[in-house]
Every structure is written in structure tokens, then in C-alpha cells.
Amino acid sequence: ALLTTLGVGERIKSPTYSLIETYRIGDLQAHHLDLYRIAAADELEWLGLADLLDANSLLLIEWPERGSGALPPADLILHFEHAGERRNIAVRANSARGHECLRILASSGVRQHS
């Protein structure tokens, strides 16, 4: 749902088995990683994580605790919760860049709850 909301028009696949799926959103590359199946954080080097980290990339990581120590600090922490047919999302800024993202969202009219 998040990738669709961000503008991905193609079919979005779960990266559970492939570990990573990449989508283009305008000039941005969105990399969706699912780390559930990795046994150790050093396996992220095999995935080419360093090649995914640039100013035009968005990393969306499920099960980030499995990559602890090998992942860069998160700018935003997102928690999703089922709400009937919909999802609620709580977003917490974890860096100056994260706070800037939240400011941009607020100025775009995204509804926020405290």
C-alpha cells in the first residue's frame, strides 16, 4: 500500500523469497527488502546493500533487526497496524532527514494524529 501510494504503478511483489524488489518512483529508486530469511547481518553484503545507498534511493526494510549492525540508521520508523479493511501507520522521525520528510508530508496535507 505504501509503494502504491508513493506512485508505483506496476505490480508490487513481496520480497520474501527474492529478499529485495526495486521500483522506480520518478527519479527515486525504492528498494523493498525483507530480511526475515537472512541468518546473519553480514549476508547484507551479498545483497549489495552498499550499492543501494544513495541520495536518490529509498530503502523500505521489513525485519530490520535481522540486519542490526549492517544497516544504516533509519531516518523514519514506520509501524503498520491493521484497522479493518485499512491500515493505520505511525511514523517517527529518527534523524534530521526524517524530520524534514515529516515536515514535507505535513505541508502536503497528509493527515497527522498526535
N, CA, C and O atoms as CSV, one atom per row, in Angstrom:
chain,resi,resn,atom,element,x,y,z
A,1,ALA,N,N,0.825,-1.194,0.000
A,1,ALA,CA,C,0.000,0.000,0.000
A,1,ALA,C,C,0.870,1.260,0.000
A,1,ALA,O,O,0.551,2.236,-0.679
A,2,LEU,N,N,1.963,1.237,0.758
A,2,LEU,CA,C,2.839,2.404,0.817
A,2,LEU,C,C,3.463,2.683,-0.545
A,2,LEU,O,O,3.482,3.830,-0.991
A,3,LEU,N,N,3.970,1.660,-1.206
A,3,LEU,CA,C,4.580,1.858,-2.521
A,3,LEU,C,C,3.557,2.330,-3.549
A,3,LEU,O,O,3.871,3.174,-4.389
A,4,THR,N,N,2.354,1.803,-3.495
A,4,THR,CA,C,1.301,2.261,-4.400
A,4,THR,C,C,0.984,3.724,-4.138
A,4,THR,O,O,0.845,4.507,-5.077
A,5,THR,N,N,0.870,4.098,-2.873
A,5,THR,CA,C,0.593,5.488,-2.508
A,5,THR,C,C,1.707,6.409,-2.981
A,5,THR,O,O,1.449,7.553,-3.356
A,6,LEU,N,N,2.945,5.921,-2.968
A,6,LEU,CA,C,4.078,6.731,-3.425
A,6,LEU,C,C,4.130,6.847,-4.949
A,6,LEU,O,O,4.900,7.647,-5.483
A,7,GLY,N,N,3.316,6.054,-5.652
A,7,GLY,CA,C,3.249,6.204,-7.102
A,7,GLY,C,C,3.745,5.036,-7.919
A,7,GLY,O,O,3.848,5.158,-9.140
A,8,VAL,N,N,4.058,3.906,-7.305
A,8,VAL,CA,C,4.473,2.737,-8.082
A,8,VAL,C,C,3.241,2.228,-8.824
A,8,VAL,O,O,2.227,1.909,-8.203
A,9,GLY,N,N,3.325,2.152,-10.144
A,9,GLY,CA,C,2.188,1.742,-10.948
A,9,GLY,C,C,2.204,0.281,-11.339
A,9,GLY,O,O,1.195,-0.246,-11.808
A,10,GLU,N,N,3.316,-0.374,-11.156
A,10,GLU,CA,C,3.409,-1.781,-11.538
A,10,GLU,C,C,2.991,-2.698,-10.394
A,10,GLU,O,O,2.779,-2.244,-9.269
A,11,ARG,N,N,2.874,-3.978,-10.686
A,11,ARG,CA,C,2.533,-4.969,-9.658
A,11,ARG,C,C,3.651,-5.008,-8.618
A,11,ARG,O,O,4.830,-5.109,-8.958
A,12,ILE,N,N,3.269,-4.928,-7.369
A,12,ILE,CA,C,4.242,-4.940,-6.278
A,12,ILE,C,C,4.296,-6.346,-5.701
A,12,ILE,O,O,3.285,-6.899,-5.267
A,13,LYS,N,N,5.508,-6.915,-5.705
A,13,LYS,CA,C,5.699,-8.284,-5.251
A,13,LYS,C,C,6.360,-8.289,-3.874
A,13,LYS,O,O,7.141,-7.397,-3.544
A,14,SER,N,N,6.039,-9.291,-3.090
A,14,SER,CA,C,6.691,-9.452,-1.796
A,14,SER,C,C,8.127,-9.921,-2.017
A,14,SER,O,O,8.368,-10.828,-2.814
A,15,PRO,N,N,9.077,-9.312,-1.318
A,15,PRO,CA,C,10.465,-9.752,-1.458
A,15,PRO,C,C,10.844,-10.883,-0.488
A,15,PRO,O,O,12.025,-11.082,-0.202
A,16,THR,N,N,9.854,-11.616,0.012
A,16,THR,CA,C,10.127,-12.665,0.992
A,16,THR,C,C,11.142,-13.675,0.470
A,16,THR,O,O,12.031,-14.084,1.218
A,17,TYR,N,N,11.038,-14.086,-0.785
A,17,TYR,CA,C,11.959,-15.089,-1.332
A,17,TYR,C,C,13.107,-14.471,-2.101
A,17,TYR,O,O,14.222,-14.993,-2.076
A,18,SER,N,N,12.855,-13.369,-2.783
A,18,SER,CA,C,13.917,-12.716,-3.548
A,18,SER,C,C,14.784,-11.827,-2.653
A,18,SER,O,O,15.887,-11.453,-3.052
A,19,LEU,N,N,14.316,-11.488,-1.472
A,19,LEU,CA,C,14.943,-10.639,-0.469
A,19,LEU,C,C,14.898,-9.155,-0.816
A,19,LEU,O,O,14.901,-8.314,0.082
A,20,ILE,N,N,14.858,-8.820,-2.112
A,20,ILE,CA,C,14.793,-7.409,-2.493
A,20,ILE,C,C,14.009,-7.255,-3.797
A,20,ILE,O,O,14.168,-8.037,-4.734
A,21,GLU,N,N,13.172,-6.242,-3.832
A,21,GLU,CA,C,12.461,-5.841,-5.050
A,21,GLU,C,C,12.676,-4.340,-5.207
A,21,GLU,O,O,12.613,-3.597,-4.228
A,22,THR,N,N,12.929,-3.895,-6.426
A,22,THR,CA,C,13.211,-2.481,-6.684
A,22,THR,C,C,12.155,-1.906,-7.627
A,22,THR,O,O,11.729,-2.548,-8.586
A,23,TYR,N,N,11.751,-0.678,-7.320
A,23,TYR,CA,C,10.721,0.025,-8.098
A,23,TYR,C,C,11.193,1.447,-8.359
A,23,TYR,O,O,11.935,2.024,-7.564
A,24,ARG,N,N,10.755,2.004,-9.480
A,24,ARG,CA,C,11.069,3.395,-9.805
A,24,ARG,C,C,9.870,4.256,-9.462
A,24,ARG,O,O,8.735,3.942,-9.822
A,25,ILE,N,N,10.144,5.363,-8.750
A,25,ILE,CA,C,9.122,6.372,-8.428
A,25,ILE,C,C,9.713,7.703,-8.885
A,25,ILE,O,O,10.428,8.359,-8.127
A,26,GLY,N,N,9.419,8.101,-10.114
A,26,GLY,CA,C,10.031,9.308,-10.669
A,26,GLY,C,C,11.535,9.121,-10.747
A,26,GLY,O,O,12.010,8.159,-11.352
A,27,ASP,N,N,12.291,10.032,-10.140
A,27,ASP,CA,C,13.753,9.943,-10.126
A,27,ASP,C,C,14.275,9.080,-8.983
A,27,ASP,O,O,15.483,8.899,-8.832
A,28,LEU,N,N,13.372,8.559,-8.194
A,28,LEU,CA,C,13.725,7.803,-6.996
A,28,LEU,C,C,13.669,6.305,-7.252
A,28,LEU,O,O,12.767,5.817,-7.932
A,29,GLN,N,N,14.636,5.580,-6.705
A,29,GLN,CA,C,14.607,4.123,-6.693
A,29,GLN,C,C,14.127,3.699,-5.311
A,29,GLN,O,O,14.723,4.093,-4.308
A,30,ALA,N,N,13.070,2.910,-5.239
A,30,ALA,CA,C,12.584,2.387,-3.961
A,30,ALA,C,C,12.976,0.918,-3.882
A,30,ALA,O,O,12.577,0.118,-4.728
A,31,HIS,N,N,13.749,0.568,-2.875
A,31,HIS,CA,C,14.208,-0.798,-2.673
A,31,HIS,C,C,13.475,-1.367,-1.462
A,31,HIS,O,O,13.618,-0.866,-0.347
A,32,HIS,N,N,12.691,-2.414,-1.689
A,32,HIS,CA,C,11.928,-3.054,-0.624
A,32,HIS,C,C,12.667,-4.340,-0.243
A,32,HIS,O,O,12.755,-5.272,-1.042
A,33,LEU,N,N,13.187,-4.383,0.963
A,33,LEU,CA,C,13.927,-5.535,1.445
A,33,LEU,C,C,13.126,-6.251,2.530
A,33,LEU,O,O,12.485,-5.615,3.366
A,34,ASP,N,N,13.172,-7.566,2.504
A,34,ASP,CA,C,12.573,-8.388,3.552
A,34,ASP,C,C,13.700,-9.251,4.095
A,34,ASP,O,O,14.176,-10.160,3.415
A,35,LEU,N,N,14.124,-8.969,5.312
A,35,LEU,CA,C,15.285,-9.650,5.887
A,35,LEU,C,C,14.919,-10.859,6.740
A,35,LEU,O,O,15.776,-11.409,7.431
A,36,TYR,N,N,13.669,-11.274,6.699
A,36,TYR,CA,C,13.226,-12.372,7.543
A,36,TYR,C,C,14.076,-13.631,7.347
A,36,TYR,O,O,14.373,-14.335,8.313
A,37,ARG,N,N,14.463,-13.914,6.114
A,37,ARG,CA,C,15.162,-15.164,5.813
A,37,ARG,C,C,16.679,-15.099,5.954
A,37,ARG,O,O,17.347,-16.114,5.756
A,38,ILE,N,N,17.242,-13.946,6.288
A,38,ILE,CA,C,18.697,-13.923,6.446
A,38,ILE,C,C,19.059,-14.462,7.827
A,38,ILE,O,O,18.322,-14.272,8.794
A,39,ALA,N,N,20.187,-15.127,7.901
A,39,ALA,CA,C,20.623,-15.736,9.161
A,39,ALA,C,C,21.545,-14.814,9.942
A,39,ALA,O,O,21.601,-14.880,11.170
A,40,ALA,N,N,22.274,-13.948,9.228
A,40,ALA,CA,C,23.227,-13.057,9.891
A,40,ALA,C,C,23.323,-11.755,9.105
A,40,ALA,O,O,23.131,-11.730,7.889
A,41,ALA,N,N,23.624,-10.678,9.820
A,41,ALA,CA,C,23.680,-9.350,9.203
A,41,ALA,C,C,24.721,-9.263,8.086
A,41,ALA,O,O,24.548,-8.484,7.149
A,42,ASP,N,N,25.797,-10.048,8.168
A,42,ASP,CA,C,26.828,-9.960,7.129
A,42,ASP,C,C,26.337,-10.459,5.768
A,42,ASP,O,O,27.008,-10.247,4.758
A,43,GLU,N,N,25.178,-11.119,5.729
A,43,GLU,CA,C,24.605,-11.535,4.448
A,43,GLU,C,C,24.141,-10.333,3.626
A,43,GLU,O,O,23.938,-10.455,2.418
A,44,LEU,N,N,23.970,-9.170,4.267
A,44,LEU,CA,C,23.539,-7.975,3.534
A,44,LEU,C,C,24.591,-7.537,2.522
A,44,LEU,O,O,24.256,-6.921,1.510
A,45,GLU,N,N,25.842,-7.844,2.781
A,45,GLU,CA,C,26.905,-7.521,1.822
A,45,GLU,C,C,26.657,-8.277,0.514
A,45,GLU,O,O,26.887,-7.738,-0.569
A,46,TRP,N,N,26.195,-9.510,0.613
A,46,TRP,CA,C,25.879,-10.326,-0.563
A,46,TRP,C,C,24.746,-9.699,-1.372
A,46,TRP,O,O,24.708,-9.818,-2.597
A,47,LEU,N,N,23.825,-9.031,-0.678
A,47,LEU,CA,C,22.705,-8.376,-1.370
A,47,LEU,C,C,23.129,-7.099,-2.087
A,47,LEU,O,O,22.359,-6.555,-2.878
A,48,GLY,N,N,24.335,-6.615,-1.826
A,48,GLY,CA,C,24.792,-5.375,-2.442
A,48,GLY,C,C,24.199,-4.140,-1.790
A,48,GLY,O,O,23.934,-3.144,-2.463
A,49,LEU,N,N,23.989,-4.201,-0.478
A,49,LEU,CA,C,23.370,-3.089,0.242
A,49,LEU,C,C,24.101,-1.770,0.001
A,49,LEU,O,O,23.455,-0.737,-0.177
A,50,ALA,N,N,25.408,-1.785,-0.008
A,50,ALA,CA,C,26.180,-0.547,-0.205
A,50,ALA,C,C,25.828,0.129,-1.528
A,50,ALA,O,O,25.846,1.356,-1.621
A,51,ASP,N,N,25.508,-0.665,-2.552
A,51,ASP,CA,C,25.158,-0.110,-3.870
A,51,ASP,C,C,23.774,0.531,-3.879
A,51,ASP,O,O,23.452,1.299,-4.786
A,52,LEU,N,N,22.953,0.220,-2.873
A,52,LEU,CA,C,21.595,0.760,-2.822
A,52,LEU,C,C,21.520,2.096,-2.099
A,52,LEU,O,O,20.504,2.787,-2.171
A,53,LEU,N,N,22.586,2.461,-1.407
A,53,LEU,CA,C,22.575,3.652,-0.560
A,53,LEU,C,C,23.056,4.870,-1.330
A,53,LEU,O,O,24.259,5.055,-1.516
A,54,ASP,N,N,22.132,5.696,-1.775
A,54,ASP,CA,C,22.481,6.981,-2.380
A,54,ASP,C,C,21.335,7.950,-2.163
A,54,ASP,O,O,20.283,7.569,-1.650
A,55,ALA,N,N,21.532,9.189,-2.547
A,55,ALA,CA,C,20.546,10.245,-2.282
A,55,ALA,C,C,19.225,10.020,-3.010
A,55,ALA,O,O,18.196,10.551,-2.593
A,56,ASN,N,N,19.237,9.243,-4.090
A,56,ASN,CA,C,18.016,9.003,-4.863
A,56,ASN,C,C,17.404,7.640,-4.575
A,56,ASN,O,O,16.683,7.087,-5.407
A,57,SER,N,N,17.691,7.103,-3.400
A,57,SER,CA,C,17.166,5.792,-3.042
A,57,SER,C,C,16.361,5.860,-1.756
A,57,SER,O,O,16.668,6.615,-0.833
A,58,LEU,N,N,15.336,5.054,-1.737
A,58,LEU,CA,C,14.504,4.875,-0.557
A,58,LEU,C,C,14.597,3.403,-0.205
A,58,LEU,O,O,14.285,2.547,-1.032
A,59,LEU,N,N,15.021,3.099,1.013
A,59,LEU,CA,C,15.073,1.717,1.473
A,59,LEU,C,C,13.916,1.480,2.429
A,59,LEU,O,O,13.777,2.171,3.439
A,60,LEU,N,N,13.097,0.506,2.102
A,60,LEU,CA,C,11.994,0.078,2.951
A,60,LEU,C,C,12.363,-1.320,3.430
A,60,LEU,O,O,12.479,-2.244,2.625
A,61,ILE,N,N,12.547,-1.476,4.733
A,61,ILE,CA,C,13.110,-2.723,5.242
A,61,ILE,C,C,12.176,-3.374,6.251
A,61,ILE,O,O,11.848,-2.798,7.288
A,62,GLU,N,N,11.757,-4.595,5.917
A,62,GLU,CA,C,10.995,-5.407,6.853
A,62,GLU,C,C,11.982,-6.268,7.640
A,62,GLU,O,O,12.980,-6.730,7.088
A,63,TRP,N,N,11.710,-6.480,8.908
A,63,TRP,CA,C,12.562,-7.244,9.812
A,63,TRP,C,C,13.962,-6.623,9.913
A,63,TRP,O,O,14.951,-7.348,9.803
A,64,PRO,N,N,14.074,-5.312,10.118
A,64,PRO,CA,C,15.395,-4.668,10.153
A,64,PRO,C,C,16.285,-5.172,11.287
A,64,PRO,O,O,17.509,-5.079,11.195
A,65,GLU,N,N,15.693,-5.701,12.350
A,65,GLU,CA,C,16.519,-6.197,13.462
A,65,GLU,C,C,17.426,-7.339,13.019
A,65,GLU,O,O,18.445,-7.586,13.664
A,66,ARG,N,N,17.092,-8.036,11.950
A,66,ARG,CA,C,17.942,-9.129,11.457
A,66,ARG,C,C,19.191,-8.597,10.750
A,66,ARG,O,O,20.145,-9.342,10.524
A,67,GLY,N,N,19.182,-7.320,10.406
A,67,GLY,CA,C,20.349,-6.701,9.775
A,67,GLY,C,C,21.080,-5.768,10.718
A,67,GLY,O,O,21.910,-4.965,10.291
A,68,SER,N,N,20.774,-5.872,11.993
A,68,SER,CA,C,21.363,-4.976,13.003
A,68,SER,C,C,22.882,-4.966,12.920
A,68,SER,O,O,23.530,-6.013,12.890
A,69,GLY,N,N,23.429,-3.768,12.884
A,69,GLY,CA,C,24.869,-3.591,12.795
A,69,GLY,C,C,25.362,-3.413,11.373
A,69,GLY,O,O,26.443,-2.864,11.160
A,70,ALA,N,N,24.589,-3.866,10.393
A,70,ALA,CA,C,24.994,-3.744,8.987
A,70,ALA,C,C,24.149,-2.723,8.234
A,70,ALA,O,O,24.486,-2.337,7.115
A,71,LEU,N,N,23.051,-2.287,8.850
A,71,LEU,CA,C,22.176,-1.313,8.206
A,71,LEU,C,C,22.518,0.095,8.664
A,71,LEU,O,O,22.955,0.294,9.798
A,72,PRO,N,N,22.319,1.072,7.785
A,72,PRO,CA,C,22.488,2.458,8.235
A,72,PRO,C,C,21.351,2.807,9.196
A,72,PRO,O,O,20.306,2.157,9.179
A,73,PRO,N,N,21.544,3.821,10.026
A,73,PRO,CA,C,20.446,4.235,10.919
A,73,PRO,C,C,19.229,4.655,10.094
A,73,PRO,O,O,19.363,5.260,9.030
A,74,ALA,N,N,18.060,4.329,10.594
A,74,ALA,CA,C,16.811,4.673,9.901
A,74,ALA,C,C,16.511,6.153,10.067
A,74,ALA,O,O,16.704,6.713,11.146
A,75,ASP,N,N,16.037,6.790,8.996
A,75,ASP,CA,C,15.571,8.175,9.078
A,75,ASP,C,C,14.156,8.224,9.632
A,75,ASP,O,O,13.806,9.127,10.392
A,76,LEU,N,N,13.345,7.244,9.245
A,76,LEU,CA,C,11.968,7.145,9.715
A,76,LEU,C,C,11.708,5.721,10.191
A,76,LEU,O,O,12.184,4.756,9.592
A,77,ILE,N,N,10.956,5.604,11.261
A,77,ILE,CA,C,10.490,4.306,11.745
A,77,ILE,C,C,8.987,4.264,11.493
A,77,ILE,O,O,8.258,5.142,11.954
A,78,LEU,N,N,8.522,3.264,10.773
A,78,LEU,CA,C,7.108,3.126,10.447
A,78,LEU,C,C,6.554,1.882,11.113
A,78,LEU,O,O,7.150,0.807,11.034
A,79,HIS,N,N,5.419,2.030,11.765
A,79,HIS,CA,C,4.720,0.899,12.368
A,79,HIS,C,C,3.334,0.836,11.746
A,79,HIS,O,O,2.564,1.793,11.821
A,80,PHE,N,N,3.024,-0.308,11.128
A,80,PHE,CA,C,1.739,-0.518,10.483
A,80,PHE,C,C,0.847,-1.350,11.393
A,80,PHE,O,O,1.319,-2.234,12.107
A,81,GLU,N,N,-0.444,-1.055,11.356
A,81,GLU,CA,C,-1.411,-1.768,12.182
A,81,GLU,C,C,-2.681,-1.977,11.372
A,81,GLU,O,O,-3.159,-1.056,10.709
A,82,HIS,N,N,-3.226,-3.184,11.424
A,82,HIS,CA,C,-4.497,-3.443,10.745
A,82,HIS,C,C,-5.602,-2.629,11.406
A,82,HIS,O,O,-5.664,-2.521,12.630
A,83,ALA,N,N,-6.461,-2.064,10.586
A,83,ALA,CA,C,-7.615,-1.301,11.063
A,83,ALA,C,C,-8.796,-1.671,10.168
A,83,ALA,O,O,-9.247,-0.872,9.347
A,84,GLY,N,N,-9.283,-2.891,10.344
A,84,GLY,CA,C,-10.356,-3.381,9.483
A,84,GLY,C,C,-9.831,-3.595,8.076
A,84,GLY,O,O,-8.865,-4.333,7.879
A,85,GLU,N,N,-10.455,-2.960,7.098
A,85,GLU,CA,C,-10.048,-3.059,5.693
A,85,GLU,C,C,-8.853,-2.155,5.370
A,85,GLU,O,O,-8.295,-2.227,4.275
A,86,ARG,N,N,-8.474,-1.326,6.305
A,86,ARG,CA,C,-7.411,-0.336,6.079
A,86,ARG,C,C,-6.215,-0.632,6.964
A,86,ARG,O,O,-6.178,-1.644,7.663
A,87,ARG,N,N,-5.244,0.257,6.926
A,87,ARG,CA,C,-4.075,0.172,7.787
A,87,ARG,C,C,-3.873,1.531,8.445
A,87,ARG,O,O,-4.068,2.572,7.817
A,88,ASN,N,N,-3.487,1.512,9.694
A,88,ASN,CA,C,-3.009,2.721,10.363
A,88,ASN,C,C,-1.497,2.659,10.336
A,88,ASN,O,O,-0.905,1.582,10.415
A,89,ILE,N,N,-0.882,3.811,10.226
A,89,ILE,CA,C,0.577,3.873,10.226
A,89,ILE,C,C,1.019,4.941,11.210
A,89,ILE,O,O,0.505,6.059,11.212
A,90,ALA,N,N,1.973,4.580,12.039
A,90,ALA,CA,C,2.597,5.539,12.945
A,90,ALA,C,C,4.009,5.764,12.424
A,90,ALA,O,O,4.739,4.810,12.152
A,91,VAL,N,N,4.385,7.016,12.290
A,91,VAL,CA,C,5.692,7.368,11.744
A,91,VAL,C,C,6.445,8.193,12.780
A,91,VAL,O,O,5.915,9.149,13.346
A,92,ARG,N,N,7.701,7.796,13.012
A,92,ARG,CA,C,8.541,8.515,13.968
A,92,ARG,C,C,9.836,8.904,13.275
A,92,ARG,O,O,10.509,8.061,12.680
A,93,ALA,N,N,10.182,10.179,13.353
A,93,ALA,CA,C,11.444,10.655,12.783
A,93,ALA,C,C,12.584,10.212,13.691
A,93,ALA,O,O,12.482,10.259,14.917
A,94,ASN,N,N,13.676,9.778,13.056
A,94,ASN,CA,C,14.820,9.255,13.792
A,94,ASN,C,C,16.103,10.017,13.440
A,94,ASN,O,O,17.191,9.661,13.893
A,95,SER,N,N,15.959,11.073,12.624
A,95,SER,CA,C,17.126,11.853,12.189
A,95,SER,C,C,16.637,13.210,11.681
A,95,SER,O,O,15.434,13.441,11.553
A,96,ALA,N,N,17.569,14.088,11.398
A,96,ALA,CA,C,17.211,15.388,10.820
A,96,ALA,C,C,16.519,15.188,9.467
A,96,ALA,O,O,15.548,15.876,9.151
A,97,ARG,N,N,17.024,14.248,8.679
A,97,ARG,CA,C,16.399,13.960,7.382
A,97,ARG,C,C,14.972,13.439,7.581
A,97,ARG,O,O,14.071,13.795,6.822
A,98,GLY,N,N,14.767,12.605,8.591
A,98,GLY,CA,C,13.440,12.093,8.911
A,98,GLY,C,C,12.487,13.204,9.302
A,98,GLY,O,O,11.331,13.212,8.882
A,99,HIS,N,N,12.970,14.149,10.112
A,99,HIS,CA,C,12.139,15.299,10.496
A,99,HIS,C,C,11.770,16.131,9.270
A,99,HIS,O,O,10.649,16.632,9.177
A,100,GLU,N,N,12.693,16.282,8.340
A,100,GLU,CA,C,12.412,17.030,7.113
A,100,GLU,C,C,11.346,16.305,6.285
A,100,GLU,O,O,10.460,16.947,5.722
A,101,CYS,N,N,11.426,14.986,6.209
A,101,CYS,CA,C,10.401,14.212,5.492
A,101,CYS,C,C,9.030,14.436,6.115
A,101,CYS,O,O,8.047,14.636,5.401
A,102,LEU,N,N,8.959,14.404,7.443
A,102,LEU,CA,C,7.685,14.638,8.123
A,102,LEU,C,C,7.173,16.050,7.876
A,102,LEU,O,O,5.968,16.253,7.730
A,103,ARG,N,N,8.077,17.033,7.827
A,103,ARG,CA,C,7.673,18.408,7.539
A,103,ARG,C,C,7.068,18.504,6.142
A,103,ARG,O,O,6.051,19.171,5.947
A,104,ILE,N,N,7.686,17.844,5.179
A,104,ILE,CA,C,7.185,17.852,3.800
A,104,ILE,C,C,5.813,17.182,3.738
A,104,ILE,O,O,4.903,17.680,3.076
A,105,LEU,N,N,5.671,16.054,4.427
A,105,LEU,CA,C,4.367,15.384,4.459
A,105,LEU,C,C,3.297,16.281,5.059
A,105,LEU,O,O,2.187,16.366,4.536
A,106,ALA,N,N,3.629,16.947,6.155
A,106,ALA,CA,C,2.661,17.831,6.817
A,106,ALA,C,C,2.255,18.969,5.890
A,106,ALA,O,O,1.082,19.341,5.845
A,107,SER,N,N,3.208,19.526,5.151
A,107,SER,CA,C,2.885,20.646,4.271
A,107,SER,C,C,2.117,20.196,3.031
A,107,SER,O,O,1.509,21.016,2.343
A,108,SER,N,N,2.144,18.894,2.746
A,108,SER,CA,C,1.403,18.382,1.587
A,108,SER,C,C,-0.035,18.018,1.933
A,108,SER,O,O,-0.801,17.602,1.063
A,109,GLY,N,N,-0.400,18.173,3.197
A,109,GLY,CA,C,-1.771,17.920,3.598
A,109,GLY,C,C,-2.026,16.528,4.132
A,109,GLY,O,O,-3.178,16.168,4.372
A,110,VAL,N,N,-0.971,15.723,4.329
A,110,VAL,CA,C,-1.162,14.399,4.908
A,110,VAL,C,C,-1.686,14.558,6.329
A,110,VAL,O,O,-1.127,15.307,7.131
A,111,ARG,N,N,-2.749,13.855,6.623
A,111,ARG,CA,C,-3.388,13.964,7.938
A,111,ARG,C,C,-2.501,13.324,9.000
A,111,ARG,O,O,-2.006,12.210,8.825
A,112,GLN,N,N,-2.309,14.040,10.096
A,112,GLN,CA,C,-1.472,13.562,11.192
A,112,GLN,C,C,-2.283,13.513,12.464
A,112,GLN,O,O,-3.189,14.320,12.673
A,113,HIS,N,N,-1.953,12.565,13.305
A,113,HIS,CA,C,-2.552,12.450,14.631
A,113,HIS,C,C,-1.416,12.465,15.642
A,113,HIS,O,O,-0.328,11.958,15.368
A,114,SER,N,N,-1.662,13.035,16.787
A,114,SER,CA,C,-0.617,13.052,17.808
A,114,SER,C,C,-0.758,11.865,18.725
A,114,SER,O,O,0.034,11.705,19.654
